[in-house]
């Protein structure tokens, strides 16, 4: 069962987000299997009683098929987004107003061939390494504010190579 939290009378699904960064400072983004053209960083739910850090590492393995990474930073706060009207009754069968997430910056320790989108139930159809600006350009509008916040928070921890 997925953990939840209520905020101002609205129910949010608790989850984690993962900013996976390679040695060049580029960020993993995947195109969602269920929404062609929608690119995002890995994310997923926290099981009831599960530690968020453990959930982030589990989701990394489930969504992109690798554990070749280590945690560099954790967001100071829980971040949330609301589902837009067109998704509110459809996403998760209308049980949640949106998602509340703890975000983690992970440094990728492997090679590109370690990433296996088909290792578990496939959530992404393709992936690429992107600059922060490319990540923002690719994300769906209702998640953009969260992505801007997390990119700004993690910016001091990113490799200082030109993107």
Contact map, one row per residue, 1 for C-alpha under 8 A:
1110000000000000000000000000000000000000000000110000000000000000000000000000000000000000000000000000000000000000000000000000000000000000000000000000000000000000000
1111000000001100000000000000000000000000000011110000000000000000000000000000000000000000000000000000000000000000000000000000000000000000000000000000000000000000000
1111100000001110000000000000000000000000000011111000000000000000000000000000000000000000000000000000000000000000000000000000000000000000000000000000000000000000000
0111110000111100000000000000000000000000000000000000000000000000000000000000000000000000000000000000000000000000000000000000000000000000000000000000000000000000000
0011111000111100000000000000000000000000000000000000000000000000000000000000000000000000000000000001000000000000000000000000000000000000000000000000000000000000000
0001111111110000000000000000000000000000000000000000000000000000000000000000000000000000000000000000000000000000000000000000000000000000000000000000000000000000000
0000111111110000000000000000000000000000000000000000000000000000000000000000000000000000000000000000000000000000000000000000000000000000000000000000000000000000000
0000011111000000000000000000000000000000000000000000000000000000000000000000000000000000000000000000000000000000000000000000000000000000000000000000000000000000000
0000011111100000000000000000000000000000000000000000000000000000000000000000000000000000000000000000000000000000000000000000000000000000000000000000000000000000000
0000011111110000000000000000000000000000000000000000000000000000000000000000000000000000000000011000000000000000000000000000000000000000000000000000000000000000000
0001111011111000000000000000000000000000000000000000000000000000000000000000000000000000000000111100000000000000000000000000000000000000000000000000000000000000000
0001111001111100000000000000000000000000000000000000000000000000000000000000000000000000000000011111000000000000000000000000000000000000000000000000000000000000000
0111100000111110000000000000000000000000000010000000000000000000000000000000000000000000000000010111000000000000000000000000000000000000000000000000000000000000000
0111100000011111000000000000000000000000000011000000000000000000000000000000000000000000000000000011100000000000000000000000000000000000000000000000000000000000000
0010000000001111100000000000000000000000001111000001000000000000000000000000000000000000000000000011110000000000000000000000000000000000000000000000000000000000000
0000000000000111110000000000000000000000001111000001001100000000000000000000000000000000000000000000111100000000000000000000000000000000000000000000000000000000000
0000000000000011111000000000000000000000111100000000000100000000000000000000000000000000000000000000111100000000000000000000000000000000000000000000000000000000000
0000000000000001111100000000000000000000111000000000000100010000000000000000000000000000000000000000001111000000000000000000000000000000000000000000000000000000000
0000000000000000111110000011000000000000110000000000000000000000000000000000000000000000000000000000001111000000000000000000000000000000000000000000000000000000000
0000000000000000011111000011000000000000100000000000000000000000000010000000000000000000000000000000000011110000000000000000000000000000000000000000000000000000000
0000000000000000001111111111000000000000000000000000000000000000000000000000000000000000000000000000000011110000000000000000000000000000000000000000000000000100000
0000000000000000000111111111000000000000000000000000000000000000000000000000000000000000000000000000000000111000000000000000000010000000000000000000000000000000000
0000000000000000000011111100000000000000000000000000000000000000000000000000000000000000000000000000000000110000000000000000000000000000000000000000000000000010000
0000000000000000000011111100000000000000000000000000000000000000000000000000000000000000000000000000000000000000000000000000000000000000000000000000000000000010111
0000000000000000000011111110000000000000000000000000000000000000000000000000000000000000000000000000000000000000000000000000000000100000000000000000000000000111101
0000000000000000000011111111000000000000000000000000000000000000000000000000000000000000000000000000000000000000000000000000000011110000000000000000000000000000001
0000000000000000001111001111100000000000000000000000000000000000000000000000000000000000000000000000000000000000000000000000000011110010000000000000000000000000000
0000000000000000001111000111110000000000100000000000000000000000000000000000000000000000000000000000000000000000000000000000001111000000000000000000000000000000000
0000000000000000000000000011111000000011110000000000000000000000000000000000000000000000000000000000000000000000000000000000001111000010000000000000000000000000000
0000000000000000000000000001111100000011110000000000000000000000000000000000000000000000000000000000000000000000000000000001111100000000000000000000000000000000000
0000000000000000000000000000111110111111000000000000000000000000000000000000000000000000000000000000000000000000000000000001111000000000000000000000000000000000000
0000000000000000000000000000011111111111000000000000000000000000000000000000000000000000000000000000000000000000000000000011110000000000000000000000000000000000000
0000000000000000000000000000001111110000000000000000000000000000000000000000000000000000000000000000000000000000000000000111100000000000000000000000000000000000000
0000000000000000000000000000000111110000000000000000000000000000000000000000000000000000000000000000000000000000000000000010000000000000000000000000000000000000000
0000000000000000000000000000001111111100000000000000000000000000000000000000000000000000000000000000000000000000000000000000000000000000000000000000000000000000000
0000000000000000000000000000001111111100000000000000000000000000000000000000000000000000000000000000000000000000000000000000000000000000000000000000000000000000000
0000000000000000000000000000001100111110000000000000000000000000000000000000000000000000000000000000000000000000000000000000000000000000000000000000000000000000000
0000000000000000000000000000001100111111000000000000000000000000000000000000000000000000000000000000000000000000000000000000000000000000011100000000000000000000000
0000000000000000000000000000111100001111100000000000000000000000000000000000000000000000000000000000000000000000000000000000000000000010011100000000000000000000000
0000000000000000000000000000111100000111110000000000000000000000000000000000000000000000000000000000000000000000000000000000000000000010011000000000000000000000000
0000000000000000111100000001110000000011111000000000000000000000000000000000000000000000000000000000000000000000000000000000000000000000000000000000000000000000000
0000000000000000111000000000110000000001111100000000000000110011000000000000000000000000000000000000000000000000000000000000000000000000000000000000000000000000000
0000000000000011110000000000000000000000111110000000000100100000000000000000000000000000000000000000000000000000000000000000000000000000000000000000000000000000000
0000000000000011100000000000000000000000011111000000001100100000000000000000000000000000000000000000000000000000000000000000000000000000000000000000000000000000000
0110000000001111000000000000000000000000001111100000001000000000000000000000000000000000000000000000000000000000000000000000000000000000000000000000000000000000000
0110000000000111000000000000000000000000000111110111001000000000000000000000000000000000000000000000000000000000000000000000000000000000000000000000000000000000000
1110000000000000000000000000000000000000000011111100001000000000000000000000000000000000000000000000000000000000000000000000000000000000000000000000000000000000000
1110000000000000000000000000000000000000000001111100000000000000000000000000000000000000000000000000000000000000000000000000000000000000000000000000000000000000000
0010000000000000000000000000000000000000000000111110000000000000000000000000000000000000000000000000000000000000000000000000000000000000000000000000000000000000000
0000000000000000000000000000000000000000000001111111011000000000000000000000000000000000000000000000000000000000000000000000000000000000000000000000000000000000000
0000000000000000000000000000000000000000000001001111111000000000000000000000000000000000000000000000000000000000000000000000000000000000000000000000000000000000000
0000000000000011000000000000000000000000000001000111111100000000000000000000000000000000000000000000010000000000000000000000000000000000000000000000000000000000000
0000000000000000000000000000000000000000000000000011111110000000000000000000000000000000000000000000000100000000000000000000000000000000000000000000000000000000000
0000000000000000000000000000000000000000000000000111111111000000000000000000000000000000000000000000000000000000000000000000000000000000000000000000000000000000000
0000000000000001000000000000000000000000000111100111111111100000000000000000000000000000000000000000000000000000000000000000000000000000000000000000000000000000000
0000000000000001110000000000000000000000001100000001111111110000000000000000000000000000000000000000000100000000000000000000000000000000000000000000000000000000000
0000000000000000000000000000000000000000000000000000111111111000001000000000000000000000000000000000000000000000000000000000000000000000000000000000000000000000000
0000000000000000000000000000000000000000000000000000011111111100000000000000000000000000000000000000000000000000000000000000000000000000000000000000000000000000000
0000000000000000000000000000000000000000011100000000001111111110000000000000000000000000000000000000000000000000000000000000000000000000000000000000000000000000000
0000000000000000010000000000000000000000010000000000000111111111111000000000000000000000000000000000000000000000000000000000000000000000000000000000000000000000000
0000000000000000000000000000000000000000000000000000000011111111111000000000000000000000000000000000000000000000000000000000000000000000000000000000000000000000000
0000000000000000000000000000000000000000000000000000000001111111110000000000000000000000000000000000000000000000000000111000000000000000000000000000000000000000000
0000000000000000000000000000000000000000010000000000000000111111100000000000000000000000000000000000000000000000000010111111000000000000000000000000000000000000000
0000000000000000000000000000000000000000010000000000000000011111110000000000000000000000000000000000000000000000001111100001000000000000000000000000000000000000000
0000000000000000000000000000000000000000000000000000000000011111111000000000000000000000000000000000000000000000011111110000000000000000000000000000000000000000000
0000000000000000000000000000000000000000000000000000000000011101111110000000000000000000000000000000000000000000011100000000000000000000000000000000000000000000000
0000000000000000000000000000000000000000000000000000000010011000111110000000000000000000000000000000000000000000000000000000000000000000000000000000000000000000000
0000000000000000000000000000000000000000000000000000000000000000011111000000000000000000000000000000000000011100010000000000000000000000000000000000000000000000000
0000000000000000000100000000000000000000000000000000000000000000011111100000000000000000000000000000000001111100000000000000000000000000000000000000000000000000000
0000000000000000000000000000000000000000000000000000000000000000000111110000000000000000000000000000000001111000000000000000000000000000000000000000000000000000000
0000000000000000000000000000000000000000000000000000000000000000000011111100000000000000000000000000000111100000000000000000000000000000000000000000000000000000000
0000000000000000000000000000000000000000000000000000000000000000000001111100000000000000000000000000000111100000000000000000000000000000000000000000000000001000000
0000000000000000000000000000000000000000000000000000000000000000000000111110000000000000000000000000000111000000000000000000000000000000000000000000000001001000000
0000000000000000000000000000000000000000000000000000000000000000000000111111000000000000000000000000011110000000000000000000000000000000000000000000000000000000000
0000000000000000000000000000000000000000000000000000000000000000000000001111110000000000000000000000011100000000000000000000000000000000000000000000010011000000000
0000000000000000000000000000000000000000000000000000000000000000000000000111110000000000000000000000000000000000000000000000000000000000000000000000000000000000000
0000000000000000000000000000000000000000000000000000000000000000000000000011111000000000000000000000010000000000000000000000000000000000000000000000000000000000000
0000000000000000000000000000000000000000000000000000000000000000000000000011111100000000000000000001111000000000000000000000000000000000000000000000000000000000000
0000000000000000000000000000000000000000000000000000000000000000000000000000111110000000000000000001111000000000000000000000000000000000000000000100000000000000000
0000000000000000000000000000000000000000000000000000000000000000000000000000011111000000000000000111100000000000000000000000000000000000000000000100000000000000000
0000000000000000000000000000000000000000000000000000000000000000000000000000001111100000000000000111000000000000000000000000000000000000000001100100000000000000000
0000000000000000000000000000000000000000000000000000000000000000000000000000000111110000000000001110000000000000000000000000000000000000000001000000000000000000000
0000000000000000000000000000000000000000000000000000000000000000000000000000000011111111001000001110000000000000000000000000000000000000000001000000000000000000000
0000000000000000000000000000000000000000000000000000000000000000000000000000000001111111000000000000000000000000000000000000000000000000000001000000000000000000000
0000000000000000000000000000000000000000000000000000000000000000000000000000000000111111100000000000000000000000000000000000000000000000000000000000000000000000000
0000000000000000000000000000000000000000000000000000000000000000000000000000000000111111110000000000000000000000000000000000000000000000000000000000000000000000000
0000000000000000000000000000000000000000000000000000000000000000000000000000000000111111111000000000000000000000000000000000000000000000000000000000000000000000000
0000000000000000000000000000000000000000000000000000000000000000000000000000000000111111111001011100000000000000000000000000000000000000000000000000000000000000000
0000000000000000000000000000000000000000000000000000000000000000000000000000000000001111111011100000000000000000000000000000000000000000000000000000000000000000000
0000000000000000000000000000000000000000000000000000000000000000000000000000000000000111111111000000000000000000000000000000000000000000000000000000000000000000000
0000000000000000000000000000000000000000000000000000000000000000000000000000000000100011111111110000000000000000000000000000000000000000000000000000000000000000000
0000000000000000000000000000000000000000000000000000000000000000000000000000000000000000011111110000000000000000000000000000000000000000000000000000000000000000000
0000000000000000000000000000000000000000000000000000000000000000000000000000000000000000111111100000000000000000000000000000000000000000000000000000000000000000000
0000000000000000000000000000000000000000000000000000000000000000000000000000000000000001111111111000000000000000000000000000000000000000000000000000000000000000000
0000000000100000000000000000000000000000000000000000000000000000000000000000000000000000101111111000000000000000000000000000000000000000000000000000000000000000000
0000000001111000000000000000000000000000000000000000000000000000000000000000000000000001001101111110000000000000000000000000000000000000000000000000000000000000000
0000000001110000000000000000000000000000000000000000000000000000000000000000000001100001000001111110000000000000000000000000000000000000000000000000000000000000000
0000000000111000000000000000000000000000000000000000000000000000000000000000000111100001000000011111000000000000000000000000000000000000000000000000000000000000000
0000000000011110000000000000000000000000000000000000000000000000000000000000000111100000000000011111100000000000000000000000000000000000000000000000000000000000000
0000100000011110000000000000000000000000000000000000000000000000000000000000011110000000000000000111110000000000000000000000000000000000000000000000000000000000000
0000000000000111100000000000000000000000000000000000000000000000000000000000011100000000000000000011111000000000000000000000000000000000000000000000000000000000000
0000000000000011100000000000000000000000000000000001000000000000000000000110111000000000000000000001111100000000000000000000000000000000000000000000000000000000000
0000000000000001111000000000000000000000000000000000000000000000000000000110011000000000000000000000111110000000000000000000000000000000000000000000010000000000000
0000000000000001111000000000000000000000000000000000100100000000000000111110000000000000000000000000011111000000000000000000000000000000000000000000000000000000000
0000000000000000011110000000000000000000000000000000000000000000000000111100000000000000000000000000001111100000000000000000000000000000000000000000000001000000000
0000000000000000011110000000000000000000000000000000000000000000000011111000000000000000000000000000000111110000000000000000000000000000000000000000000000000000000
0000000000000000000111100000000000000000000000000000000000000000000011110000000000000000000000000000000011111000000000000000000000000000000000000000000000000000000
0000000000000000000111100000000000000000000000000000000000000000000111000000000000000000000000000000000001111100000000000000000000000000000000000000000000000000000
0000000000000000000001000000000000000000000000000000000000000000000111000000000000000000000000000000000000111110000000000000000000000000000000000000000000000000000
0000000000000000000000000000000000000000000000000000000000000000000110000000000000000000000000000000000000011111010000000000000000000000000000000000000000000000000
0000000000000000000000000000000000000000000000000000000000000000000000000000000000000000000000000000000000001111111000000000000000000000000000000000000000000000000
0000000000000000000000000000000000000000000000000000000000000000000000000000000000000000000000000000000000000111111000000000000000000000000000000000000000000000000
0000000000000000000000000000000000000000000000000000000000000000000000000000000000000000000000000000000000000011111100000000000000000000000000000000000000000000000
0000000000000000000000000000000000000000000000000000000000000000110100000000000000000000000000000000000000000111111100000000000000000000000000000000000000000000000
0000000000000000000000000000000000000000000000000000000000000001110000000000000000000000000000000000000000000011111110000000000000000000000000000000000000000000000
0000000000000000000000000000000000000000000000000000000000000001110000000000000000000000000000000000000000000000111111100000000000000000000000000000000000000000000
0000000000000000000000000000000000000000000000000000000000000011100000000000000000000000000000000000000000000000001111110111110000000000000000000000000000000000000
0000000000000000000000000000000000000000000000000000000000000001100000000000000000000000000000000000000000000000000111111100000000000000000000000000000000000000000
0000000000000000000000000000000000000000000000000000000000000111100000000000000000000000000000000000000000000000000111111100000000000000000000000000000000000000000
0000000000000000000000000000000000000000000000000000000000000110100000000000000000000000000000000000000000000000000011111100000000000000000000000000000000000000000
0000000000000000000000000000000000000000000000000000000000000110000000000000000000000000000000000000000000000000000001111110000000000000000000000000000000000000000
0000000000000000000000000000000010000000000000000000000000000010000000000000000000000000000000000000000000000000000011111111100000000000000000000000000000000000000
0000000000000000000000000000000111000000000000000000000000000010000000000000000000000000000000000000000000000000000010001111100000000000000000000000000000000000000
0000000000000000000000000000011110000000000000000000000000000011000000000000000000000000000000000000000000000000000010000111111000000000000000000000000000000000000
0000000000000000000000000000011110000000000000000000000000000000000000000000000000000000000000000000000000000000000010000111111000000000000000000000000000000000000
0000000000000000000000000000011100000000000000000000000000000000000000000000000000000000000000000000000000000000000010000001111100000000000000000000000000000000000
0000000000000000000000000001111000000000000000000000000000000000000000000000000000000000000000000000000000000000000000000001111110000000000000000000000000000000000
0000000000000000000000000001110000000000000000000000000000000000000000000000000000000000000000000000000000000000000000000000011111000000000000000000000000000000000
0000000000000000000001000111100000000000000000000000000000000000000000000000000000000000000000000000000000000000000000000000001111100000000000000000000000000000000
0000000000000000000000000111100000000000000000000000000000000000000000000000000000000000000000000000000000000000000000000000000111111110000000000000000000000000000
0000000000000000000000001110000000000000000000000000000000000000000000000000000000000000000000000000000000000000000000000000000011111110000000000000000000000000001
0000000000000000000000000110000000000000000000000000000000000000000000000000000000000000000000000000000000000000000000000000000001111111000000000000001000000000000
0000000000000000000000000000000000000000000000000000000000000000000000000000000000000000000000000000000000000000000000000000000001111111100000000000000000000000000
0000000000000000000000000000000000000000000000000000000000000000000000000000000000000000000000000000000000000000000000000000000001111111110000000000000000000000000
0000000000000000000000000010100000000011000000000000000000000000000000000000000000000000000000000000000000000000000000000000000001111111111000000000000000000000000
0000000000000000000000000000000000000000000000000000000000000000000000000000000000000000000000000000000000000000000000000000000000011111111000010011000000000000000
0000000000000000000000000000000000000000000000000000000000000000000000000000000000000000000000000000000000000000000000000000000000001111111000000000000000000000000
0000000000000000000000000000000000000111000000000000000000000000000000000000000000000000000000000000000000000000000000000000000000000111111100000000000000000000000
0000000000000000000000000000000000000111000000000000000000000000000000000000000000000000000000000000000000000000000000000000000000000011111110110000000000000000000
0000000000000000000000000000000000000110000000000000000000000000000000000000000000000000000000000000000000000000000000000000000000000000011111110000000000000000000
0000000000000000000000000000000000000000000000000000000000000000000000000000000000000000000000000000000000000000000000000000000000000000001111110000000000000000000
0000000000000000000000000000000000000000000000000000000000000000000000000000000011110000000000000000000000000000000000000000000000000000000111111000000000000000000
0000000000000000000000000000000000000000000000000000000000000000000000000000000010000000000000000000000000000000000000000000000000000000001111111110000000000000000
0000000000000000000000000000000000000000000000000000000000000000000000000000000000000000000000000000000000000000000000000000000000000001001111111111000000000000000
0000000000000000000000000000000000000000000000000000000000000000000000000000000000000000000000000000000000000000000000000000000000000000000001111111100000000000000
0000000000000000000000000000000000000000000000000000000000000000000000000000001110000000000000000000000000000000000000000000000000000000000000111111110000000000000
0000000000000000000000000000000000000000000000000000000000000000000000000000000000000000000000000000000000000000000000000000000000000001000000111111111000000000000
0000000000000000000000000000000000000000000000000000000000000000000000000000000000000000000000000000000000000000000000000000000000000001000000011111111100000000000
0000000000000000000000000000000000000000000000000000000000000000000000000000000000000000000000000000000000000000000000000000000000000000000000001111111110000000000
0000000000000000000000000000000000000000000000000000000000000000000000000010000000000000000000000000001000000000000000000000000000000000000000000111111111000000000
0000000000000000000000000000000000000000000000000000000000000000000000000000000000000000000000000000000000000000000000000000000000010000000000000011111111100000000
0000000000000000000000000000000000000000000000000000000000000000000000000000000000000000000000000000000000000000000000000000000000000000000000000001111111100000000
0000000000000000000000000000000000000000000000000000000000000000000000000010000000000000000000000000000000000000000000000000000000000000000000000000111111110000000
0000000000000000000000000000000000000000000000000000000000000000000000001010000000000000000000000000000010000000000000000000000000000000000000000000011111111100000
0000000000000000000000000000000000000000000000000000000000000000000000000000000000000000000000000000000000000000000000000000000000000000000000000000001111111100000
0000000000000000000000000000000000000000000000000000000000000000000000000000000000000000000000000000000000000000000000000000000000000000000000000000000011111100000
0000000000000000000000000000000000000000000000000000000000000000000000011000000000000000000000000000000000000000000000000000000000000000000000000000000001111110000
0000000000000000000010001000000000000000000000000000000000000000000000000000000000000000000000000000000000000000000000000000000000000000000000000000000001111111000
0000000000000000000000111000000000000000000000000000000000000000000000000000000000000000000000000000000000000000000000000000000000000000000000000000000000001111100
0000000000000000000000001000000000000000000000000000000000000000000000000000000000000000000000000000000000000000000000000000000000000000000000000000000000000111110
0000000000000000000000011000000000000000000000000000000000000000000000000000000000000000000000000000000000000000000000000000000000000000000000000000000000000011111
0000000000000000000000010000000000000000000000000000000000000000000000000000000000000000000000000000000000000000000000000000000000000000000000000000000000000001111
0000000000000000000000011100000000000000000000000000000000000000000000000000000000000000000000000000000000000000000000000000000000100000000000000000000000000000111
